[in-house]
Structures are given as structure tokens and as C-alpha cells.
Amino acid sequence: MPVRPPSARRALLAGSVGNFVEWYEFGVYGSFATVIAARFFTPDGGDRAQALIATYAAFAIAFFFRPLGALLFGRLADRTGRRPALVLAVSLMTGATALIGALPAYSAIGALAPWLLTLLRCVQGLSAGGEFGGAVSLLTETAPAGRRGRHGAWQSFTVALGLLTGAGLAAALATVLSESALYAWGWRVPFLLAVPLGGVALWLRLRLPETAPPPTPTTWESPDPPAPASAPAPVGAPAPVGAPAPTDIPGSPRTAGGTGTAGAVVLGIGRIMGWSAAGYTFLVVLPSYLQATLGTTFQQALAATFVANLGFAAAILPAGALSDRVGRRAVMLTGSVLVVLSALPLLHLLRDPAVCAPVKAALLAVAGAMIGLLAGPGPALLAEMFPTRVRSTGLGLAYALSNAVFSGCAGLVVTTLVRHTGNPDIPAYYAAGACALAVPALLTLRPDDHLRPLR
């Protein structure tokens, strides 16, 4: 006898709280990148620029563990239900984050310090890869009819809250502590705070009623059985989780170039690559870029990042709700085109000393809002590409692979290219180029895909 599925409100809270913990840590790591470089990657007399590159290399390596986490946790969620995978993911993330806060620095244990830091980052990457697929599946599968975009957007919104909290706490510590205290012990505080935050997330998820696990397909690559001869559900009507897929939906595992679920994963990567690249460029990499390239102070860089993330957070839920009305394609194409057109002018204005601080703050908020147009509809877009029994695995892999290539490498690519070319426009080229490449993939979406029931 199947277990009663959780209410939409309870699923919304339990599904999104783990994302907050995950991205809180990423916000802290990005904000303290220069501090971590000094504490873990810079022996006495070492090259600080090279240390920053090494810091972002550890950041990037962790992202390449995300696809493995998406595969392992996704299969767990698709075979046994969403709750076990979500509980395990948040537990691993919390433990690894707290251990980073307690890790001895290079001055204490030498070359072992950066290796241990990288190992803990890899554990975080593994758990983060499993978090997204299970959380988005839970949020979209329990959403009321016509609200998948809004409910899926909560995943992105809690990402923004996590980044804001991490950056805000880093900025507060940088303000109230002396530089020596911040480098000595102050940077550890936000990492250690993951323990109570993760405890709350774990408690909420343990209380989440489990949904009945969907039937396991015989092969992951061919998830769709032949559709039974029955009348299709009316457009916009809710369908039971696991309902057979209409075979005429472009981008479905059966119709995405005839390559099954693997083809849908590749198409999903193409559709969200702009979100991945531009999001990390403007929301995570920005603090160290402003310090290393434009010579801003640590406090100014953190304040700029906080403002950009405010704009990001403000746009996400409205963008998700708007995509329920006009479609995922229209909203995400608008965001992608805006990034392509404005990334370079925006960076030029940030570097212009004649532009006053309030105007620069407004520009940063606008940049964040453009990313919000991509992040709001993105989770629902991915969920709608896969049937229930492979949804966690499929959308998790698409998201993890896109983030591994275009997000995790953003800091490493931007920092290295700026250092070797001397061109401060590299971040704009990186973000705009990825969004331009995403446009053809987004055009393959049908305008009414958001109205069709989940399969």
C-alpha cells in the first residue's frame, strides 16, 4: 500500500532547505577565496596569484565529483524514494563543511593542508551532486497544477539565500574583525555554523513522509515503455506521478535526437549552460576578481557580491511564476539574450572610476536579476524533460555536468586567463559566450511544454 505523499508545503520546505546549506557553503568559500588561498595554498614567500588559482582549482575539482554524486544519489532516489537520498546528501555536506572550518592551515601541517581541503571539497561535490536531483524532483512532483515553475524556483531561491547568507556573514566578519583576526580564525566561523544549519535541514527531512518508490526500469538508457492506448490528459491538468509520457514532447528521453535519456541529459546541459557560467561568474567569482583585477578592498568586493545576489534573489520567484504563464522558453531566452548584450558594457562601467558607487550597485543588482531569469524556470525545465523513474538521475546529471564544466571551472578559467592575457574583460566574454551557446538549445523548447503534465 503506497505511502501518502507529503503535502506541497512540507515538501517545499524539506526539499529546499538542503539547497540553502549547500550554497551557503559555496558562498562562504567564494567570499573567502583570497583568505583560503593565503591559509592553505601559500607557503611563506609564495606567489599569491598562483595560490588563488590553486584555490579555484580545488573549487573546480569538487564540481567534477557532482556528476558521480548525481548518478549515485539519483539512482538511490529513483529506486527507493526521494527521502533517503536527501537525508544522506545533507548529512555529508554538513559534515564536510564543518571539517573545513576545523582544518589546520598550511603553517601547521604543511603540504597536507591543501590536500585535505581538496578532499573535503570533493566530498561536498559528491553530496551537492546528489542534492539537486532529489530536491527538484520532490518540489516539482508535489507542486499543484500550473505551479511547477514557481515550486521549482524555490530550489534556486534557496541557492540565492545561501549565497547571500554566506556573503553577508563574510562581509560582517570582515567589518567587525581586524584583518589579522580574520585570517587567523575569523574565516572558520561561517564553516562551523554549518553544523546547526545542517542539523535543522536533517530534522526536517527525517520528518518528511516518503513517497512510494517508482517502478525501476530495466535499463536506464531506455526509460519509456510503449504508451498505452488511452486518451491523453488535457493540457494543464495534473497527472499522477509516473504517468506515461506523451510521445510528442520534444526533448523527452524518447524524442531527443533518438538517443534516449542520455540525449536528454546532453540537451539539458545545453539549455542551462548559460545559467551555470553566468551565475558563477557574477555571483561567486566576482569578489576575488574585483580584488585581484580592479584593486578593490575585501570589504568592497564582498559588498558588491552581496548586492548582485540581492538582485538574483529578487528575480528568481517572479521568473519561475512567470514561466508558468508564458513558458520556460520565453523567460530563459530573455535572460540569455540580456546577458549576451550587457555583460561587456556592465563590466566596463564597473571599472569606470567616473561611475558613482550607487550606480555600480544598481548595475550589479541588474546583473544578478538577469541570472535570476535563468535560475527561476531552470529547475522545472529540467524536471519536465525526464519521466519519474529516471527524473532524479537525469536532471541531476544534466545539472551536475553543466555546473562541472561551466560553473566549477569559471573561477579557474577567468583568473588564469586574466592573469596570462592581462585582459580584464575575460569574465564578460565567458558569461556572454556561454549564454549565446545556450540560445539554440533553448529554442528547441516548445512554447507549451510548461502546460503538459509530468510523465
Disulfide bonds with the S-S distance in Angstrom:
none
